Amino acid sequence: MDFRPIGSSGLRVAPVGLGAMPLSIDGRPSERDAIRVVHAALEAGMTLIDTADVYCLDDRDIGHNERLIARALSEWKGARPVVATKGGLERPGGAWVPSGRPEHLRHACEASLKALGVETIALYQLHSPDPRVPFADSVGTLAELRREGKIEHVGLSNVTVEEIRAARRIVPIASVQNRCNILDRQPWLDGVLVACEQETIALLAYAPVGGHRGSGRIAESAPLRAVAERRGVSPYQVALAWLLGKSPVLIPIPGASRVTSAVDSAHAMALRLEPVDLAALDAAFPTR
Ligand SMILES: NC(=O)c1ccc[n+]([C@@H]2O[C@H](COP(=O)([O-])OP(=O)(O)OC[C@H]3O[C@@H](n4cnc5c(N)ncnc54)[C@H](OP(=O)(O)O)[C@@H]3O)[C@@H](O)[C@H]2O)c1
């Protein structure tokens, strides 16, 4: 399958990327097994890895996932993937709390540069708006970090259409990372998908197979299972291929803590759903 652009950034990636979160949060695999998952994803053709400073157990463990990715890539002989990271949350006691103050974002970006072992972060995403901080102040800090060369491209996450428009007035936005899967279809309901298409912004679909704790719903879905059986693939691949077929700006980033999940998800890039499959899925999962 053809590579997809990350907005107007000039970066192009294989259409399914690796969501690295399950490698570092509660229930994470051993470091050796986690590195195997990263290598298996790259071997299977993925060229985008999504990480964040807060993919870790709690505030004492910040940067775990970024350090893991850096270690995996130091042992990887193939082409360098695009590594996208995020700042703007904290993990007090393991909770997920927005933290969009300029000082926090600046400190987080410096720490991510160090953890990833790079001079510039290819794609730095604001993890979430912080209701206690003016949105323009958080985005403005990312714009400053970009001017300073610490960030190449800016992305947003967990944002509305209004926030996307407001951010674009401050700095070019390459990507939006919002929850998006065949079972929930939020970006169709809230207009974010259309906004991304209109503004040439990549929509990195997080929780693309139902979410970290919700992926079992994909395996249990009768319409997905029916198509999967017809094509001889997993229902996860069907869910990902459906997303890929819905819009050229969509780039799903399925998470994996096991090699088999990562490789199976990568195979969705080669899956062509037939008109009969698409008709059945559109009837079961309408987007309007
Ligand atoms: N920006 C945000 O606020 C935000 C929030 C959540 C996630 N994310 C990002 O988005 C990524 C994806 O979201 P997510 O991990 O929450 O949810 P997800 O990708 O919908 O589900 C992940 C879980 O589904 C299972 N899975 C995935 N592909 C599979 C396959 N082909 N076959 C069988 N099982 C499969 C994995 O199981 P195993 O663990 O057993 O391999 C994994 O733990 C995260 O890793 C993270 O990078 C961002």
The ligand as an SDF file (V2000), in Angstrom:
LIG
                    3D

 48 52  0  0  0  0  0  0  0  0999 V2000
   -3.2450   10.5590   22.3470 N   0  0  0  0  0  0  0  0  0  0  0  0
   -3.8590    9.8820   23.2880 C   0  0  0  0  0  0  0  0  0  0  0  0
   -4.4740   10.4240   24.2070 O   0  0  0  0  0  0  0  0  0  0  0  0
   -3.7850    8.3930   23.2300 C   0  0  0  0  0  0  0  0  0  0  0  0
   -4.6110    7.6070   24.0610 C   0  0  0  0  0  0  0  0  0  0  0  0
   -4.5150    6.2180   23.9510 C   0  0  0  0  0  0  0  0  0  0  0  0
   -3.6190    5.6580   23.0530 C   0  0  0  0  0  0  0  0  0  0  0  0
   -2.8130    6.4370   22.2750 N   0  0  0  0  0  0  0  0  0  0  0  0
   -1.8610    5.8830   21.2980 C   0  0  0  0  0  0  0  0  0  0  0  0
   -2.5840    5.0780   20.3870 O   0  0  0  0  0  0  0  0  0  0  0  0
   -2.0840    3.7400   20.4150 C   0  0  0  0  0  0  0  0  0  0  0  0
   -3.2090    2.7600   20.1900 C   0  0  0  0  0  0  0  0  0  0  0  0
   -4.2090    2.8800   21.1820 O   0  0  0  0  0  0  0  0  0  0  0  0
   -4.4220    1.7690   22.2990 P   0  0  0  0  0  0  0  0  0  0  0  0
   -3.1880    0.9770   22.4630 O   0  0  0  0  0  0  0  0  0  0  0  0
   -4.9900    2.4570   23.4810 O   0  0  0  0  0  0  0  0  0  0  0  0
   -5.6160    0.9180   21.7160 O   0  0  0  0  0  0  0  0  0  0  0  0
   -5.7590   -0.1260   20.5030 P   0  0  0  0  0  0  0  0  0  0  0  0
   -4.6510    0.0400   19.5550 O   0  0  0  0  0  0  0  0  0  0  0  0
   -7.1380    0.0250   19.9910 O   0  0  0  0  0  0  0  0  0  0  0  0
   -5.6830   -1.5240   21.2610 O   0  0  0  0  0  0  0  0  0  0  0  0
   -4.4590   -1.9930   21.7220 C   0  0  0  0  0  0  0  0  0  0  0  0
   -4.6050   -3.4230   22.1850 C   0  0  0  0  0  0  0  0  0  0  0  0
   -5.2320   -4.1840   21.1930 O   0  0  0  0  0  0  0  0  0  0  0  0
   -4.5630   -5.3930   20.9730 C   0  0  0  0  0  0  0  0  0  0  0  0
   -4.3500   -5.5280   19.5180 N   0  0  0  0  0  0  0  0  0  0  0  0
   -3.9650   -4.5650   18.6520 C   0  0  0  0  0  0  0  0  0  0  0  0
   -3.8700   -5.0620   17.4110 N   0  0  0  0  0  0  0  0  0  0  0  0
   -4.2030   -6.3720   17.4910 C   0  0  0  0  0  0  0  0  0  0  0  0
   -4.2780   -7.4230   16.5440 C   0  0  0  0  0  0  0  0  0  0  0  0
   -3.9840   -7.2100   15.2380 N   0  0  0  0  0  0  0  0  0  0  0  0
   -4.6540   -8.6610   16.9750 N   0  0  0  0  0  0  0  0  0  0  0  0
   -4.9370   -8.8650   18.2840 C   0  0  0  0  0  0  0  0  0  0  0  0
   -4.8800   -7.9110   19.2380 N   0  0  0  0  0  0  0  0  0  0  0  0
   -4.5110   -6.6760   18.8450 C   0  0  0  0  0  0  0  0  0  0  0  0
   -3.2080   -5.3130   21.6350 C   0  0  0  0  0  0  0  0  0  0  0  0
   -3.0630   -6.4580   22.4380 O   0  0  0  0  0  0  0  0  0  0  0  0
   -1.6600   -6.9830   23.0500 P   0  0  0  0  0  0  0  0  0  0  0  0
   -1.2740   -5.9310   24.0450 O   0  0  0  0  0  0  0  0  0  0  0  0
   -2.0420   -8.2640   23.6710 O   0  0  0  0  0  0  0  0  0  0  0  0
   -0.6700   -7.0800   21.9410 O   0  0  0  0  0  0  0  0  0  0  0  0
   -3.2240   -3.9870   22.3760 C   0  0  0  0  0  0  0  0  0  0  0  0
   -2.9660   -4.0700   23.7420 O   0  0  0  0  0  0  0  0  0  0  0  0
   -1.4160    3.6200   21.7830 C   0  0  0  0  0  0  0  0  0  0  0  0
   -0.4890    2.5630   21.8160 O   0  0  0  0  0  0  0  0  0  0  0  0
   -0.7940    4.9830   21.9040 C   0  0  0  0  0  0  0  0  0  0  0  0
    0.4020    5.0480   21.1470 O   0  0  0  0  0  0  0  0  0  0  0  0
   -2.9110    7.8040   22.3450 C   0  0  0  0  0  0  0  0  0  0  0  0
  1  2  1  0
  2  3  2  0
  2  4  1  0
  4  5  1  0
  4 48  2  0
  5  6  2  0
  6  7  1  0
  7  8  2  0
  8  9  1  0
  8 48  1  0
  9 10  1  0
  9 46  1  0
 10 11  1  0
 11 12  1  0
 11 44  1  0
 12 13  1  0
 13 14  1  0
 14 15  2  0
 14 16  1  0
 14 17  1  0
 17 18  1  0
 18 19  2  0
 18 20  1  0
 18 21  1  0
 21 22  1  0
 22 23  1  0
 23 24  1  0
 23 42  1  0
 24 25  1  0
 25 26  1  0
 25 36  1  0
 26 27  1  0
 26 35  1  0
 27 28  2  0
 28 29  1  0
 29 30  1  0
 29 35  2  0
 30 31  1  0
 30 32  2  0
 32 33  1  0
 33 34  2  0
 34 35  1  0
 36 37  1  0
 36 42  1  0
 37 38  1  0
 38 39  2  0
 38 40  1  0
 38 41  1  0
 42 43  1  0
 44 45  1  0
 44 46  1  0
 46 47  1  0
M  CHG  2   8   1  16  -1
M  END
$$$$
